[in-house]
């Protein structure tokens, strides 16, 4: 009798399971179809997006980031659609996801600022890899533009990582945009100096240097006359890669030429005036 009762109970379970399976199978099959088709659709859309960005000459760093962002956003959308098709309530899931996103965003405000700064740099391109820039008190060549930081290599071979948030909100001097650069040098000379002779000496020094550009033409002018010296402004032009050696050579060669001509250079003197109350 008990064996017969167990049989009927088992038969009832099987019938109930079969009925649920038959009722649920259309949803399961459609959900699987959506999932499989969605996977291939995501790959197709992602590849098309990459090709479009390549054709439009989008920066490689930006194109890779946007492609990855699109890929994961579509995957998240596919997952939500998949579980929704299975009949699982998604409103609670979306609410939990939103709350988690808000909490993460609040805890990573600095990182999000750097992320936004990186996006602005990649989109508007105030500089690119290989440019020499000065920003946030740092001067160096851009080695890599990452999402959160920009990697710079200084002249003394130091690697510096500058946060993109501060970089995008500050002043950036890009020395590589125009290709050529002017050096702004100065010499202080004695008042006994013949200004025209001194200017001619400096001009000859610049014109004889192989790395000083003739166009734009180098220039030497009287910058100002102080109580102790005549200040000459010396302005040679050179290519960005040569500006360091040109600056050093012009200063050295001018000093030697002045000594040969008997022109006295004055040491730099910081002038100040103090007003004293008279009694």
Secondary structure, 3 states (H helix, E strand, C coil): CHHHHHHHHHHHHHHHHHHHHHHHHHHHHHHHHHHHHHHHHHHHHHHHHHHHHHHCCCCHHHHHHHHHHHHHHHHHHHHHHHHHHCCCCCHHHHHHHHHHHHHHHHHCHHHHHHHHHHHHHHHHCCCCCCCEEEECCEEEEEEEECCCEEEEECCCCCEEEEEHHHHHHCCEEECCCCCEEECCEEEEECCCCCHHHHHHHHHHHHHHCCCCCCCCCCEEEEEEECCCCEEEEEECEEEHHHHHHHHHHHHHHHHHHHHHHCCCECCCCCCCCCCCCCC
